[in-house]
Amino acid sequence: MKLKLSRPVCVFDLETTGLDVGKDRIVELAVIKLMPDGERIEKQACFNPEMPIAPEATAVHGITDEMVKDKPTFRQISKSLLAFLQDCDFIGYNCIRFDVPILIEEFYRAGLPHPFTNANVIDAYRIFCKKEERTLAAALKFYCKEELKGAHSAHADTNATLQVILGQLEYYEDLGKEVMGLSDYCREEGFVDYNRKIICKEGEYLYNFGKHKGKRILDEPGYAEWMLKGDFPEDTKAHLRRIIEEALQGKK
């Protein structure tokens, strides 16, 4: 084990009904949980997403509506999954922009807290882009000299991601082996929410999209109200509420 672990780290991958973080659902989840003592625990599950799977998504991962119609919903296993993921750090491939926020949304829908609040998140894709800029298959071939078989199945991609991150640690000695340091390396400075709608610059919260991009949230409160009423991810809304609440408390 080349990673120095002070607590468990979960390597994970998702397959979904589509690419809209706010609307689409998870249909498959695979996790490899690495314990500080070297134990390795693997879990894999398929879910009934309670909505149609987009044909474009099925064309990628091969999962159809018929295959998951009798599977449990995410809500039905959410408590046990949260217990498994709680107090862990995380590793994924391109997970910061997609897998993490869509998993957060699923926990919100289930009425539960999500496990990322105080977690370190390592994104092998971010490291790869900063160092080489390739796909997961190319990353596996580059770092591990292996061909990716069964691409776009959560189980195959999860195992490939773990092999890639371990290969990166060996290839780039300057990365170090501490989870927190790797998480900091992957983090994009300034972004407040995982969906990149809010950014913080010099202590000010700004909109990062739309007609008010670059403006202070507190200078355009109507835009925040529109977002809170609109079809935006719950993670973004939660941060908006916090920012507004902190501002109101500061005025008292």
PyRosetta script that sets phi, psi and omega in degrees:
from pyrosetta import init, pose_from_sequence

init()
pose = pose_from_sequence("MKLKLSRPVCVFDLETTGLDVGKDRIVELAVIKLMPDGERIEKQACFNPEMPIAPEATAVHGITDEMVKDKPTFRQISKSLLAFLQDCDFIGYNCIRFDVPILIEEFYRAGLPHPFTNANVIDAYRIFCKKEERTLAAALKFYCKEELKGAHSAHADTNATLQVILGQLEYYEDLGKEVMGLSDYCREEGFVDYNRKIICKEGEYLYNFGKHKGKRILDEPGYAEWMLKGDFPEDTKAHLRRIIEEALQGKK")
pose.set_psi(1, 117.9)
pose.set_omega(1, -178.0)
pose.set_phi(2, -90.4)
pose.set_psi(2, -16.7)
pose.set_omega(2, 176.3)
pose.set_phi(3, -81.4)
pose.set_psi(3, 137.0)
pose.set_omega(3, 173.5)
pose.set_phi(4, -93.6)
pose.set_psi(4, 111.9)
pose.set_omega(4, -174.1)
pose.set_phi(5, -106.9)
pose.set_psi(5, 129.4)
pose.set_omega(5, 171.3)
pose.set_phi(6, -101.0)
pose.set_psi(6, -15.5)
pose.set_omega(6, 174.1)
pose.set_phi(7, -152.1)
pose.set_psi(7, 170.3)
pose.set_omega(7, -176.4)
pose.set_phi(8, -61.1)
pose.set_psi(8, 151.0)
pose.set_omega(8, 173.8)
pose.set_phi(9, -127.1)
pose.set_psi(9, 134.9)
pose.set_omega(9, -178.2)
pose.set_phi(10, -108.4)
pose.set_psi(10, 119.2)
pose.set_omega(10, 172.8)
pose.set_phi(11, -90.6)
pose.set_psi(11, 125.3)
pose.set_omega(11, -173.0)
pose.set_phi(12, -142.3)
pose.set_psi(12, 159.6)
pose.set_omega(12, 176.4)
pose.set_phi(13, -148.8)
pose.set_psi(13, 148.0)
pose.set_omega(13, -179.3)
pose.set_phi(14, -123.1)
pose.set_psi(14, 151.1)
pose.set_omega(14, 163.6)
pose.set_phi(15, -119.8)
pose.set_psi(15, 141.7)
pose.set_omega(15, -170.2)
pose.set_phi(16, -133.5)
pose.set_psi(16, 175.7)
pose.set_omega(16, 179.0)
pose.set_phi(17, -77.3)
pose.set_psi(17, -16.0)
pose.set_omega(17, -178.7)
pose.set_phi(18, 178.9)
pose.set_psi(18, -162.7)
pose.set_omega(18, -172.7)
pose.set_phi(19, -112.7)
pose.set_psi(19, 7.9)
pose.set_omega(19, 179.1)
pose.set_phi(20, -90.2)
pose.set_psi(20, 108.6)
pose.set_omega(20, -175.6)
pose.set_phi(21, -59.3)
pose.set_psi(21, -37.5)
pose.set_omega(21, -176.8)
pose.set_phi(22, -75.7)
pose.set_psi(22, -23.7)
pose.set_omega(22, -174.0)
pose.set_phi(23, -115.4)
pose.set_psi(23, -37.6)
pose.set_omega(23, -171.8)
pose.set_phi(24, -77.1)
pose.set_psi(24, 161.9)
pose.set_omega(24, -173.0)
pose.set_phi(25, -124.6)
pose.set_psi(25, 163.5)
pose.set_omega(25, 178.9)
pose.set_phi(26, -83.9)
pose.set_psi(26, 135.0)
pose.set_omega(26, 175.4)
pose.set_phi(27, -112.2)
pose.set_psi(27, -20.3)
pose.set_omega(27, 177.4)
pose.set_phi(28, -149.7)
pose.set_psi(28, 140.8)
pose.set_omega(28, 178.5)
pose.set_phi(29, -136.5)
pose.set_psi(29, 133.2)
pose.set_omega(29, 174.0)
pose.set_phi(30, -129.2)
pose.set_psi(30, 137.3)
pose.set_omega(30, -177.9)
pose.set_phi(31, -136.0)
pose.set_psi(31, 135.8)
pose.set_omega(31, 167.7)
pose.set_phi(32, -114.0)
pose.set_psi(32, 114.1)
pose.set_omega(32, -179.2)
pose.set_phi(33, -99.0)
pose.set_psi(33, 117.6)
pose.set_omega(33, -179.5)
pose.set_phi(34, -101.5)
pose.set_psi(34, 123.1)
pose.set_omega(34, -178.2)
pose.set_phi(35, -93.8)
pose.set_psi(35, 152.2)
pose.set_omega(35, 179.2)
pose.set_phi(36, -57.0)
pose.set_psi(36, -26.9)
pose.set_omega(36, -179.8)
pose.set_phi(37, -85.5)
pose.set_psi(37, 3.7)
pose.set_omega(37, 177.7)
pose.set_phi(38, 98.7)
pose.set_psi(38, -9.5)
pose.set_omega(38, 178.4)
pose.set_phi(39, -65.4)
pose.set_psi(39, 145.0)
pose.set_omega(39, -179.4)
pose.set_phi(40, -125.3)
pose.set_psi(40, 123.9)
pose.set_omega(40, -178.6)
pose.set_phi(41, -120.6)
pose.set_psi(41, 127.5)
pose.set_omega(41, -179.3)
pose.set_phi(42, -113.9)
pose.set_psi(42, 136.6)
pose.set_omega(42, 175.4)
pose.set_phi(43, -135.2)
pose.set_psi(43, 144.8)
pose.set_omega(43, 178.2)
pose.set_phi(44, -145.0)
pose.set_psi(44, 139.1)
pose.set_omega(44, -178.7)
pose.set_phi(45, -151.8)
pose.set_psi(45, 148.5)
pose.set_omega(45, 172.2)
pose.set_phi(46, -113.2)
pose.set_psi(46, 150.1)
pose.set_omega(46, -175.9)
pose.set_phi(47, -129.5)
pose.set_psi(47, 150.0)
pose.set_omega(47, 167.1)
pose.set_phi(48, -80.1)
pose.set_psi(48, 113.7)
pose.set_omega(48, -174.9)
pose.set_phi(49, -78.6)
pose.set_psi(49, -6.1)
pose.set_omega(49, 180.0)
pose.set_phi(50, 61.5)
pose.set_psi(50, 27.4)
pose.set_omega(50, 174.2)
pose.set_phi(51, -161.0)
pose.set_psi(51, 158.6)
pose.set_omega(51, 179.9)
pose.set_phi(52, -65.6)
pose.set_psi(52, 145.2)
pose.set_omega(52, 173.2)
pose.set_phi(53, -85.5)
pose.set_psi(53, 127.8)
pose.set_omega(53, -179.5)
pose.set_phi(54, -60.9)
pose.set_psi(54, 137.4)
pose.set_omega(54, 178.5)
pose.set_phi(55, -54.6)
pose.set_psi(55, -34.7)
pose.set_omega(55, 179.7)
pose.set_phi(56, -65.2)
pose.set_psi(56, -34.9)
pose.set_omega(56, 179.0)
pose.set_phi(57, -71.9)
pose.set_psi(57, -43.6)
pose.set_omega(57, 177.7)
pose.set_phi(58, -59.6)
pose.set_psi(58, -36.9)
pose.set_omega(58, 179.7)
pose.set_phi(59, -62.9)
pose.set_psi(59, -25.8)
pose.set_omega(59, -179.6)
pose.set_phi(60, -86.7)
pose.set_psi(60, -53.6)
pose.set_omega(60, -173.1)
pose.set_phi(61, -101.1)
pose.set_psi(61, -10.0)
pose.set_omega(61, 174.5)
pose.set_phi(62, 80.4)
pose.set_psi(62, 6.4)
pose.set_omega(62, -178.7)
pose.set_phi(63, -94.3)
pose.set_psi(63, 127.6)
pose.set_omega(63, -178.4)
pose.set_phi(64, -108.2)
pose.set_psi(64, 167.5)
pose.set_omega(64, 176.8)
pose.set_phi(65, -58.3)
pose.set_psi(65, -40.8)
pose.set_omega(65, -178.5)
pose.set_phi(66, -62.4)
pose.set_psi(66, -36.0)
pose.set_omega(66, -176.9)
pose.set_phi(67, -69.3)
pose.set_psi(67, -24.8)
pose.set_omega(67, -174.5)
pose.set_phi(68, -116.6)
pose.set_psi(68, 3.9)
pose.set_omega(68, -174.7)
pose.set_phi(69, -63.3)
pose.set_psi(69, -28.1)
pose.set_omega(69, -179.8)
pose.set_phi(70, -102.1)
pose.set_psi(70, 9.3)
pose.set_omega(70, 179.3)
pose.set_phi(71, -82.8)
pose.set_psi(71, 158.9)
pose.set_omega(71, 176.3)
pose.set_phi(72, -67.3)
pose.set_psi(72, 156.7)
pose.set_omega(72, 174.7)
pose.set_phi(73, -80.7)
pose.set_psi(73, 164.6)
pose.set_omega(73, 177.8)
pose.set_phi(74, -61.1)
pose.set_psi(74, -41.0)
pose.set_omega(74, -179.2)
pose.set_phi(75, -58.0)
pose.set_psi(75, -37.4)
pose.set_omega(75, -176.8)
pose.set_phi(76, -66.1)
pose.set_psi(76, -27.5)
pose.set_omega(76, -179.6)
pose.set_phi(77, -111.6)
pose.set_psi(77, 5.4)
pose.set_omega(77, -171.2)
pose.set_phi(78, -61.2)
pose.set_psi(78, -39.2)
pose.set_omega(78, -177.6)
pose.set_phi(79, -67.1)
pose.set_psi(79, -44.3)
pose.set_omega(79, 179.7)
pose.set_phi(80, -68.7)
pose.set_psi(80, -35.5)
pose.set_omega(80, 178.2)
pose.set_phi(81, -67.0)
pose.set_psi(81, -42.5)
pose.set_omega(81, 178.6)
pose.set_phi(82, -60.8)
pose.set_psi(82, -42.0)
pose.set_omega(82, 178.7)
pose.set_phi(83, -61.3)
pose.set_psi(83, -36.3)
pose.set_omega(83, -179.9)
pose.set_phi(84, -70.6)
pose.set_psi(84, -35.3)
pose.set_omega(84, -175.2)
pose.set_phi(85, -93.0)
pose.set_psi(85, -15.8)
pose.set_omega(85, -174.8)
pose.set_phi(86, -60.8)
pose.set_psi(86, 143.1)
pose.set_omega(86, 176.8)
pose.set_phi(87, 60.6)
pose.set_psi(87, 32.2)
pose.set_omega(87, 177.3)
pose.set_phi(88, -116.8)
pose.set_psi(88, 160.6)
pose.set_omega(88, 164.9)
pose.set_phi(89, -98.1)
pose.set_psi(89, 171.4)
pose.set_omega(89, -171.2)
pose.set_phi(90, -136.2)
pose.set_psi(90, 148.7)
pose.set_omega(90, 174.6)
pose.set_phi(91, -131.5)
pose.set_psi(91, 133.3)
pose.set_omega(91, 176.2)
pose.set_phi(92, -150.0)
pose.set_psi(92, 179.2)
pose.set_omega(92, 177.6)
pose.set_phi(93, -117.7)
pose.set_psi(93, 113.7)
pose.set_omega(93, -172.7)
pose.set_phi(94, 58.9)
pose.set_psi(94, 35.2)
pose.set_omega(94, -173.5)
pose.set_phi(95, -83.9)
pose.set_psi(95, -26.1)
pose.set_omega(95, -174.8)
pose.set_phi(96, -66.2)
pose.set_psi(96, -35.4)
pose.set_omega(96, -178.9)
pose.set_phi(97, -88.6)
pose.set_psi(97, -20.4)
pose.set_omega(97, -174.8)
pose.set_phi(98, -131.1)
pose.set_psi(98, -64.2)
pose.set_omega(98, -172.3)
pose.set_phi(99, -59.4)
pose.set_psi(99, -44.6)
pose.set_omega(99, -179.3)
pose.set_phi(100, -64.6)
pose.set_psi(100, -53.2)
pose.set_omega(100, -179.0)
pose.set_phi(101, -62.7)
pose.set_psi(101, -35.4)
pose.set_omega(101, -179.1)
pose.set_phi(102, -73.2)
pose.set_psi(102, -31.5)
pose.set_omega(102, 175.6)
pose.set_phi(103, -70.2)
pose.set_psi(103, -37.9)
pose.set_omega(103, 174.9)
pose.set_phi(104, -58.5)
pose.set_psi(104, -44.0)
pose.set_omega(104, -179.8)
pose.set_phi(105, -61.5)
pose.set_psi(105, -39.6)
pose.set_omega(105, 179.7)
pose.set_phi(106, -63.8)
pose.set_psi(106, -40.1)
pose.set_omega(106, 178.1)
pose.set_phi(107, -67.8)
pose.set_psi(107, -37.6)
pose.set_omega(107, 175.4)
pose.set_phi(108, -59.6)
pose.set_psi(108, -45.3)
pose.set_omega(108, -179.5)
pose.set_phi(109, -62.3)
pose.set_psi(109, -32.1)
pose.set_omega(109, 179.9)
pose.set_phi(110, -81.4)
pose.set_psi(110, -2.1)
pose.set_omega(110, 179.3)
pose.set_phi(111, 75.4)
pose.set_psi(111, 27.1)
pose.set_omega(111, -176.8)
pose.set_phi(112, -122.8)
pose.set_psi(112, 156.3)
pose.set_omega(112, 172.5)
pose.set_phi(113, -69.6)
pose.set_psi(113, 157.0)
pose.set_omega(113, 177.9)
pose.set_phi(114, -98.7)
pose.set_psi(114, 159.1)
pose.set_omega(114, -173.0)
pose.set_phi(115, -87.3)
pose.set_psi(115, 7.8)
pose.set_omega(115, -173.7)
pose.set_phi(116, -97.4)
pose.set_psi(116, -4.2)
pose.set_omega(116, -172.1)
pose.set_phi(117, -53.1)
pose.set_psi(117, -50.3)
pose.set_omega(117, -178.5)
pose.set_phi(118, -115.2)
pose.set_psi(118, 25.7)
pose.set_omega(118, -175.5)
pose.set_phi(119, -96.6)
pose.set_psi(119, 149.9)
pose.set_omega(119, 167.1)
pose.set_phi(120, -85.7)
pose.set_psi(120, 138.0)
pose.set_omega(120, -179.7)
pose.set_phi(121, -123.7)
pose.set_psi(121, 119.6)
pose.set_omega(121, 177.4)
pose.set_phi(122, -104.1)
pose.set_psi(122, 126.3)
pose.set_omega(122, 180.0)
pose.set_phi(123, -112.5)
pose.set_psi(123, 106.8)
pose.set_omega(123, -179.0)
pose.set_phi(124, -60.7)
pose.set_psi(124, -28.7)
pose.set_omega(124, 178.5)
pose.set_phi(125, -67.2)
pose.set_psi(125, -40.8)
pose.set_omega(125, 178.9)
pose.set_phi(126, -62.8)
pose.set_psi(126, -43.7)
pose.set_omega(126, 178.1)
pose.set_phi(127, -62.5)
pose.set_psi(127, -44.9)
pose.set_omega(127, -179.5)
pose.set_phi(128, -61.1)
pose.set_psi(128, -44.6)
pose.set_omega(128, -179.4)
pose.set_phi(129, -63.9)
pose.set_psi(129, -39.2)
pose.set_omega(129, 179.7)
pose.set_phi(130, -70.3)
pose.set_psi(130, -28.2)
pose.set_omega(130, -175.7)
pose.set_phi(131, -100.2)
pose.set_psi(131, -40.8)
pose.set_omega(131, -170.7)
pose.set_phi(132, -135.6)
pose.set_psi(132, -32.3)
pose.set_omega(132, -176.1)
pose.set_phi(133, 61.0)
pose.set_psi(133, 84.9)
pose.set_omega(133, 178.8)
pose.set_phi(134, -149.6)
pose.set_psi(134, -178.0)
pose.set_omega(134, 175.3)
pose.set_phi(135, -89.7)
pose.set_psi(135, 174.3)
pose.set_omega(135, 178.3)
pose.set_phi(136, -61.7)
pose.set_psi(136, -42.5)
pose.set_omega(136, 179.6)
pose.set_phi(137, -61.9)
pose.set_psi(137, -42.1)
pose.set_omega(137, 179.3)
pose.set_phi(138, -69.1)
pose.set_psi(138, -35.6)
pose.set_omega(138, 178.3)
pose.set_phi(139, -62.8)
pose.set_psi(139, -44.1)
pose.set_omega(139, 179.7)
pose.set_phi(140, -63.0)
pose.set_psi(140, -40.5)
pose.set_omega(140, 179.9)
pose.set_phi(141, -69.3)
pose.set_psi(141, -39.4)
pose.set_omega(141, -177.1)
pose.set_phi(142, -68.5)
pose.set_psi(142, -49.0)
pose.set_omega(142, -173.9)
pose.set_phi(143, -87.0)
pose.set_psi(143, -31.4)
pose.set_omega(143, -171.8)
pose.set_phi(144, -116.9)
pose.set_psi(144, -5.1)
pose.set_omega(144, 179.5)
pose.set_phi(145, 58.5)
pose.set_psi(145, 37.4)
pose.set_omega(145, -179.8)
pose.set_phi(146, -127.4)
pose.set_psi(146, 152.9)
pose.set_omega(146, 174.7)
pose.set_phi(147, -90.9)
pose.set_psi(147, 139.1)
pose.set_omega(147, 178.5)
pose.set_phi(148, -83.0)
pose.set_psi(148, 113.6)
pose.set_omega(148, 178.7)
pose.set_phi(149, -104.3)
pose.set_psi(149, 137.1)
pose.set_omega(149, -178.9)
pose.set_phi(150, 76.9)
pose.set_psi(150, 31.8)
pose.set_omega(150, -179.5)
pose.set_phi(151, -56.3)
pose.set_psi(151, 146.9)
pose.set_omega(151, 179.6)
pose.set_phi(152, 71.5)
pose.set_psi(152, 17.9)
pose.set_omega(152, 161.0)
pose.set_phi(153, -105.0)
pose.set_psi(153, 139.1)
pose.set_omega(153, -174.0)
pose.set_phi(154, -58.0)
pose.set_psi(154, -39.2)
pose.set_omega(154, -176.6)
pose.set_phi(155, -66.0)
pose.set_psi(155, -46.8)
pose.set_omega(155, -179.4)
pose.set_phi(156, -65.1)
pose.set_psi(156, -42.2)
pose.set_omega(156, -178.2)
pose.set_phi(157, -69.1)
pose.set_psi(157, -34.6)
pose.set_omega(157, 178.5)
pose.set_phi(158, -65.2)
pose.set_psi(158, -46.7)
pose.set_omega(158, 178.5)
pose.set_phi(159, -63.5)
pose.set_psi(159, -39.6)
pose.set_omega(159, 178.5)
pose.set_phi(160, -64.1)
pose.set_psi(160, -40.6)
pose.set_omega(160, 179.3)
pose.set_phi(161, -61.3)
pose.set_psi(161, -43.5)
pose.set_omega(161, 178.8)
pose.set_phi(162, -62.5)
pose.set_psi(162, -43.6)
pose.set_omega(162, 179.5)
pose.set_phi(163, -63.3)
pose.set_psi(163, -39.6)
pose.set_omega(163, -179.5)
pose.set_phi(164, -65.7)
pose.set_psi(164, -46.8)
pose.set_omega(164, -177.0)
pose.set_phi(165, -64.2)
pose.set_psi(165, -38.1)
pose.set_omega(165, 177.6)
pose.set_phi(166, -68.6)
pose.set_psi(166, -36.2)
pose.set_omega(166, 176.0)
pose.set_phi(167, -65.9)
pose.set_psi(167, -37.8)
pose.set_omega(167, 178.5)
pose.set_phi(168, -64.8)
pose.set_psi(168, -38.7)
pose.set_omega(168, 179.7)
pose.set_phi(169, -63.3)
pose.set_psi(169, -34.0)
pose.set_omega(169, 179.0)
pose.set_phi(170, -77.8)
pose.set_psi(170, -36.3)
pose.set_omega(170, -175.7)
pose.set_phi(171, -75.5)
pose.set_psi(171, -40.2)
pose.set_omega(171, -177.9)
pose.set_phi(172, -111.1)
pose.set_psi(172, 91.9)
pose.set_omega(172, -177.6)
pose.set_phi(173, -64.8)
pose.set_psi(173, -25.8)
pose.set_omega(173, -178.0)
pose.set_phi(174, -71.0)
pose.set_psi(174, -13.8)
pose.set_omega(174, 178.6)
pose.set_phi(175, -68.7)
pose.set_psi(175, -26.0)
pose.set_omega(175, -173.8)
pose.set_phi(176, 76.9)
pose.set_psi(176, -174.2)
pose.set_omega(176, -177.3)
pose.set_phi(177, -128.7)
pose.set_psi(177, 4.7)
pose.set_omega(177, -179.8)
pose.set_phi(178, -83.0)
pose.set_psi(178, 134.7)
pose.set_omega(178, -177.9)
pose.set_phi(179, -60.7)
pose.set_psi(179, -43.4)
pose.set_omega(179, -178.0)
pose.set_phi(180, -63.4)
pose.set_psi(180, -41.5)
pose.set_omega(180, 178.8)
pose.set_phi(181, -64.4)
pose.set_psi(181, -39.6)
pose.set_omega(181, 177.7)
pose.set_phi(182, -66.9)
pose.set_psi(182, -39.0)
pose.set_omega(182, 177.3)
pose.set_phi(183, -62.0)
pose.set_psi(183, -43.5)
pose.set_omega(183, 178.2)
pose.set_phi(184, -62.2)
pose.set_psi(184, -37.0)
pose.set_omega(184, 179.7)
pose.set_phi(185, -63.9)
pose.set_psi(185, -34.7)
pose.set_omega(185, -176.9)
pose.set_phi(186, -84.1)
pose.set_psi(186, -18.8)
pose.set_omega(186, -174.0)
pose.set_phi(187, -70.5)
pose.set_psi(187, 139.0)
pose.set_omega(187, 173.5)
pose.set_phi(188, -91.6)
pose.set_psi(188, 120.6)
pose.set_omega(188, -174.9)
pose.set_phi(189, -63.2)
pose.set_psi(189, 135.8)
pose.set_omega(189, 171.1)
pose.set_phi(190, 96.2)
pose.set_psi(190, -27.1)
pose.set_omega(190, -176.3)
pose.set_phi(191, -73.6)
pose.set_psi(191, 131.2)
pose.set_omega(191, -175.7)
pose.set_phi(192, -90.0)
pose.set_psi(192, -46.8)
pose.set_omega(192, -178.4)
pose.set_phi(193, -108.1)
pose.set_psi(193, 157.6)
pose.set_omega(193, -178.2)
pose.set_phi(194, -67.5)
pose.set_psi(194, -16.7)
pose.set_omega(194, -178.2)
pose.set_phi(195, -95.3)
pose.set_psi(195, 2.6)
pose.set_omega(195, 170.7)
pose.set_phi(196, 64.7)
pose.set_psi(196, 26.3)
pose.set_omega(196, 177.7)
pose.set_phi(197, -86.2)
pose.set_psi(197, -22.0)
pose.set_omega(197, -177.5)
pose.set_phi(198, -125.9)
pose.set_psi(198, 137.3)
pose.set_omega(198, 178.8)
pose.set_phi(199, -131.2)
pose.set_psi(199, 151.1)
pose.set_omega(199, 179.1)
pose.set_phi(200, -116.8)
pose.set_psi(200, 121.7)
pose.set_omega(200, 178.2)
pose.set_phi(201, -129.7)
pose.set_psi(201, 125.1)
pose.set_omega(201, 179.1)
pose.set_phi(202, 51.7)
pose.set_psi(202, 40.3)
pose.set_omega(202, 176.2)
pose.set_phi(203, 80.8)
pose.set_psi(203, 2.7)
pose.set_omega(203, -179.8)
pose.set_phi(204, -109.3)
pose.set_psi(204, 136.2)
pose.set_omega(204, 177.2)
pose.set_phi(205, -87.9)
pose.set_psi(205, 125.1)
pose.set_omega(205, -175.8)
pose.set_phi(206, -123.3)
pose.set_psi(206, 151.2)
pose.set_omega(206, 170.5)
pose.set_phi(207, -70.9)
pose.set_psi(207, 143.5)
pose.set_omega(207, -178.9)
pose.set_phi(208, -118.3)
pose.set_psi(208, 23.0)
pose.set_omega(208, 179.6)
pose.set_phi(209, -161.1)
pose.set_psi(209, 168.0)
pose.set_omega(209, 171.8)
pose.set_phi(210, 70.3)
pose.set_psi(210, -166.0)
pose.set_omega(210, -173.4)
pose.set_phi(211, -67.9)
pose.set_psi(211, -19.5)
pose.set_omega(211, 179.9)
pose.set_phi(212, -107.5)
pose.set_psi(212, 20.7)
pose.set_omega(212, 179.3)
pose.set_phi(213, -56.6)
pose.set_psi(213, 129.8)
pose.set_omega(213, 179.7)
pose.set_phi(214, 90.8)
pose.set_psi(214, -8.5)
pose.set_omega(214, 179.6)
pose.set_phi(215, -91.2)
pose.set_psi(215, 152.7)
pose.set_omega(215, 177.6)
pose.set_phi(216, -65.9)
pose.set_psi(216, 136.7)
pose.set_omega(216, 179.1)
pose.set_phi(217, -59.2)
pose.set_psi(217, -40.6)
pose.set_omega(217, -176.5)
pose.set_phi(218, -71.6)
pose.set_psi(218, -17.0)
pose.set_omega(218, 177.1)
pose.set_phi(219, -84.4)
pose.set_psi(219, -17.4)
pose.set_omega(219, -179.7)
pose.set_phi(220, -130.0)
pose.set_psi(220, 64.2)
pose.set_omega(220, -176.6)
pose.set_phi(221, -63.5)
pose.set_psi(221, -27.7)
pose.set_omega(221, 179.2)
pose.set_phi(222, -63.8)
pose.set_psi(222, -33.2)
pose.set_omega(222, 178.5)
pose.set_phi(223, -68.1)
pose.set_psi(223, -38.6)
pose.set_omega(223, 176.9)
pose.set_phi(224, -64.2)
pose.set_psi(224, -41.8)
pose.set_omega(224, 178.5)
pose.set_phi(225, -62.5)
pose.set_psi(225, -40.9)
pose.set_omega(225, 178.0)
pose.set_phi(226, -62.2)
pose.set_psi(226, -41.4)
pose.set_omega(226, 178.8)
pose.set_phi(227, -64.7)
pose.set_psi(227, -41.4)
pose.set_omega(227, -178.0)
pose.set_phi(228, -66.4)
pose.set_psi(228, -29.0)
pose.set_omega(228, 178.5)
pose.set_phi(229, -88.8)
pose.set_psi(229, -14.8)
pose.set_omega(229, -173.6)
pose.set_phi(230, -90.7)
pose.set_psi(230, -174.1)
pose.set_omega(230, -175.9)
pose.set_phi(231, -91.0)
pose.set_psi(231, 63.5)
pose.set_omega(231, 177.9)
pose.set_phi(232, -108.2)
pose.set_psi(232, 154.9)
pose.set_omega(232, 179.3)
pose.set_phi(233, -57.3)
pose.set_psi(233, 145.4)
pose.set_omega(233, -177.9)
pose.set_phi(234, -63.9)
pose.set_psi(234, -30.2)
pose.set_omega(234, 178.0)
pose.set_phi(235, -62.0)
pose.set_psi(235, -44.3)
pose.set_omega(235, 178.0)
pose.set_phi(236, -63.1)
pose.set_psi(236, -43.5)
pose.set_omega(236, 180.0)
pose.set_phi(237, -64.1)
pose.set_psi(237, -38.9)
pose.set_omega(237, -179.9)
pose.set_phi(238, -61.9)
pose.set_psi(238, -41.8)
pose.set_omega(238, 178.3)
pose.set_phi(239, -67.9)
pose.set_psi(239, -38.4)
pose.set_omega(239, 176.8)
pose.set_phi(240, -60.1)
pose.set_psi(240, -47.1)
pose.set_omega(240, 179.8)
pose.set_phi(241, -60.1)
pose.set_psi(241, -41.8)
pose.set_omega(241, -179.6)
pose.set_phi(242, -63.2)
pose.set_psi(242, -44.4)
pose.set_omega(242, -178.9)
pose.set_phi(243, -62.4)
pose.set_psi(243, -44.4)
pose.set_omega(243, -180.0)
pose.set_phi(244, -66.9)
pose.set_psi(244, -42.3)
pose.set_omega(244, -179.9)
pose.set_phi(245, -63.7)
pose.set_psi(245, -42.4)
pose.set_omega(245, 178.8)
pose.set_phi(246, -63.9)
pose.set_psi(246, -37.2)
pose.set_omega(246, 179.0)
pose.set_phi(247, -66.8)
pose.set_psi(247, -42.3)
pose.set_omega(247, 179.6)
pose.set_phi(248, -65.1)
pose.set_psi(248, -39.8)
pose.set_omega(248, 178.8)
pose.set_phi(249, -66.5)
pose.set_psi(249, -33.3)
pose.set_omega(249, 179.2)
pose.set_phi(250, -68.5)
pose.set_psi(250, -23.1)
pose.set_omega(250, -178.8)
pose.set_phi(251, -83.3)
pose.set_psi(251, -16.7)
pose.set_omega(251, -176.6)
pose.set_phi(252, -74.6)
pose.dump_pdb("model.pdb")
